[in-house]
Every structure is written in structure tokens, then in C-alpha cells.
Amino acid sequence: MARLYVLLFLVQIVLAVCALISCLSADEEKVKALPRMIWVLIILFFPLVGSIAWFLVGRERPAGTVGVTGTTSPAAPARRPLAPDDDPEFLASLNERSRREDQERLRLWEEDLRRREEELRGRPDDRDRPEV
């Protein structure tokens, strides 16, 4: 029986820590019903009830989750991908930038080649020089 009490105590502590982290990291606009500091005090002084109350009442649920009444919350506006490698606009801009850099590099190489050819054409040939 003592093991059960220890297990329930640990579950209560973990739940309270998760609720505190969630409460302290939530945006100010997402905290509902009471000010954030009141929620922190409720979670600290009444860990089990306060934690459950925070998760049910105190915070705004993510879009599309089912609430207590069984209805879903309104859909959130479409969000951009979080990682740059998942963003098609970012990948397209990388392709475009790479293509422009390649074209510029090719243009510089062609200019350099033309300049070198001009220098070679303008120089007298070694065969035409008299030997000394």
C-alpha cells in the first residue's frame, strides 16, 4: 500500500511540474480565467486540483482538440512550416540564388577567358622573334 501512495505522490508532483512549466511558458493571451501568477499559486498550493484546473480551464487549447463539451475548438489560421527545409518558398529562393550565382560565376569565367585570349592574340608570337 505504501508503494501505491509513493507512486501517486510522484504522479502528482510530475503533473504539478508539467502544469507549472505550461503555465509559465504560455503566452499572456493564452492564459484564461485568472492572471498567470494566480494560476502559479493555485498550482503550487493545491498541486493535484490546481494542475488539473490549469489544463482544463486555465489555458487555451490548441486548435482542433476536443474540449470538455465534446466540441472542437475553432481552427487556428494556417501556420508556416517551422523548419526552413520544409518551406517551399525558402527552397525555391535557394534554387534561384544558386542559379544566379552559377550564372554570375560563368559570366566571370567567360570574361576572364576572353581577356586571356585577347592578351595572347595581342602578344607577338615567340616564333616571330629573332633569337639572341
C-alpha positions in Angstrom: 0.0 0.0 0.0 2.9 2.3 0.7 4.2 1.8 -2.8 0.9 3.0 -4.2 1.0 6.2 -2.1 4.5 6.9 -3.3 3.5 6.3 -6.9 0.5 8.6 -6.6 2.6 11.2 -4.9 5.2 11.1 -7.7 2.4 11.3 -10.3 1.0 14.4 -8.5 4.5 16.0 -8.4 5.1 15.3 -12.1 1.7 16.7 -13.0 2.3 19.8 -10.9 5.7 20.4 -12.6 4.2 20.0 -16.1 1.4 22.4 -15.2 3.9 24.9 -13.8 6.1 24.7 -16.9 3.0 25.0 -19.2 1.6 28.0 -17.2 4.9 29.9 -17.1 5.7 29.3 -20.8 2.2 30.1 -22.1 1.7 33.4 -23.9 -0.1 36.0 -21.9 -3.0 35.9 -24.4 -3.4 32.2 -23.9 -3.9 32.3 -20.1 -7.6 32.3 -19.4 -9.9 32.9 -16.4 -7.2 34.2 -14.0 -3.9 36.1 -14.1 -0.8 33.9 -14.6 0.5 34.5 -11.1 -2.8 33.4 -9.5 -2.5 30.2 -11.6 1.0 29.6 -10.4 -0.1 30.0 -6.7 -3.0 27.6 -7.2 -0.8 25.0 -8.8 1.8 25.4 -6.0 -0.6 25.3 -3.1 -3.1 22.7 -4.5 -0.9 20.6 -6.8 -3.4 18.0 -7.9 -6.5 20.1 -8.2 -4.6 23.2 -9.4 -2.8 21.2 -12.1 -6.0 19.6 -13.4 -7.8 23.0 -13.3 -4.9 24.6 -15.2 -5.1 22.0 -18.0 -8.9 22.1 -18.2 -9.7 25.8 -17.6 -6.6 28.0 -17.4 -5.1 27.7 -20.8 -6.4 28.0 -24.4 -6.4 24.6 -26.1 -4.6 24.1 -29.4 -6.8 24.2 -32.4 -8.6 21.1 -33.3 -8.6 19.5 -29.9 -11.7 18.2 -28.3 -12.9 20.1 -25.3 -14.8 19.1 -22.2 -18.2 19.5 -24.0 -17.0 17.2 -26.9 -16.8 20.0 -29.4 -13.6 21.0 -31.2 -12.1 24.5 -30.7 -12.1 26.8 -33.8 -9.4 26.1 -36.3 -6.3 28.2 -36.0 -5.0 30.2 -39.0 -2.7 28.3 -41.3 0.9 28.3 -39.9 4.1 28.4 -41.9 6.3 25.4 -41.7 8.7 25.5 -38.7 11.8 24.2 -40.4 13.4 26.0 -43.3 13.9 22.8 -45.2 10.1 22.2 -45.1 9.3 25.7 -46.6 8.8 25.5 -50.4 9.3 29.3 -50.7 12.6 29.1 -48.9 13.8 26.1 -51.1 12.7 28.0 -54.3 14.7 31.0 -53.1 17.8 28.8 -52.5 17.4 27.4 -56.0 17.1 30.8 -57.6 20.1 32.2 -55.6 22.2 29.2 -56.6 21.2 29.6 -60.3 22.1 33.3 -60.2 25.4 32.7 -58.5 26.2 30.0 -61.1 25.3 32.3 -64.0 27.5 35.1 -62.5 30.4 32.7 -62.0 30.1 31.5 -65.6 29.9 35.1 -66.9 33.1 36.0 -64.9 34.9 32.9 -66.3 33.9 33.8 -69.8 35.1 37.3 -69.4 38.4 36.0 -68.0 38.8 33.6 -70.9 38.1 36.4 -73.4 40.6 38.7 -71.7 43.3 36.0 -71.8 42.6 35.2 -75.4 42.9 38.9 -76.3 46.2 39.0 -74.4 47.5 36.0 -76.3 46.4 37.5 -79.6 48.0 40.8 -78.9 51.4 39.4 -77.9 53.9 38.7 -80.6 54.5 35.0 -81.2 57.7 33.6 -79.9 58.5 32.1 -83.3 58.5 35.6 -84.9 61.1 36.9 -82.5 64.7 36.8 -83.6 66.9 34.6 -81.5 69.5 36.3 -79.5 
